[in-house]
Amino acid sequence: MKNLYLIIFLFIGIAASAQAPEKMSYQAVIRDVNGVILKNQNVNIQFSIIQTSPAGTIVYREDHREITNSNGLVSIYIGTGTVSSGNFSTIDWASGPYFLQTDIDPTGGPNFVITSTTELVSVPYALYANKAEFADSLIGGVNETDPVFDASIAKGISTTDTAYWNGKLDGYTETDPVFNQSVASSITAGDTAAWNNHLSVDLDTDATNELQTLTLRNDTVSLSLGGGEVALPSNWEKTNNTIVNKSDYVAIGSNATDSSAIVNITSTNAGVLMPRMTTSQREGISSPGNGLLVFDITTNSFWYYSSLWVELISTSSKGAGSPSSSKTLIYTTNGF
């Protein structure tokens, strides 16, 4: 693709009026490398206002997606585009110098291939001058010309009225008949002081209505006399089909725990059933952890996992039933 370039006629101005608009006008003609005007073409132009120097701080940035006219011209108001950074109306033009960086994609996309930077010399500072002019107009007072204000009661407010308003709480006679007939009209300074101190002195002599019974039932604490109840946090949490105990030890069949066992099961008439499954189901377990123990109903034996599945082979018999190991089953990092 040929490199494109622009012959840009930059016109930045602010219309002369009593109040300068918060925008600047910009015009550019887009041509290709052979000087042919690119007519009726989508272009994307990004404007960045930079403070102090061309490599300084970007205080404002916006994008404009435009279509050139039949003469290859685009006309844009800076300050009215899609803002990506900053606020055009809050730029402090007195803290310049400022520079305008223009980035253009002649195809209308986000790939800006043409960049130019120029210093904003004087015209944009009309925005600052407009603020200064307004500030200067306040010196010595403002000549109010608003017909709505002139027709309002506010225009007749004098310094005497203001002084009366500021002093109205120092001495005021209430004439509202509704207020004078209400209980509020009889409230004294002493009443107010008593109210402010009511929490420090208990004037309630009935002791029975303050005594309540605290009851603990399972995981719920409740108060008598309608005092309400609250559920205590439980160590057990259930999510779908998963139950989790957040305490350090779990005891089943007894209230006693053993510090050497995370789970202590006590029973004289029942055992523990390990998960039972076929060989294909066992081998289908996803990412088994080392030490995982299951009972394979295909081989009718226990299997444990230690980097690979290992069958626990029984070598002796004890009592009725299938052979079983006479040794304690302990898992270490090397296996069972």
ABEGO torsion letter per residue (X at the ends): XBBBBBBBBBBBBBBBBABBBBBBBBBBBBBBAAGBBBBGBBBBBBBBBBBGBAABBBABBBBBBBBBBAAGBBBBBBGABBBABEBAAABBAAAOBBBBBBBBBAAGBABBABBBBBBBAAAAAAAAAAAAAAAAAABGEBBBABAAAAABAAAABBAAAAAAAAAAAABBBBABAAAAABAAAABBAAAAAAAAAAAABBABABAAAABBBBBBBEABBBBBGGAEBBBBBBABBBBEABBBBABABBBBGBABBBAABABBBBBAABBBBBBBBBAAAAAABBGBBBGBBBBBAAAGBBBBBBGBBBBBBBABBBEBEBBBBABBBBBBAAEX
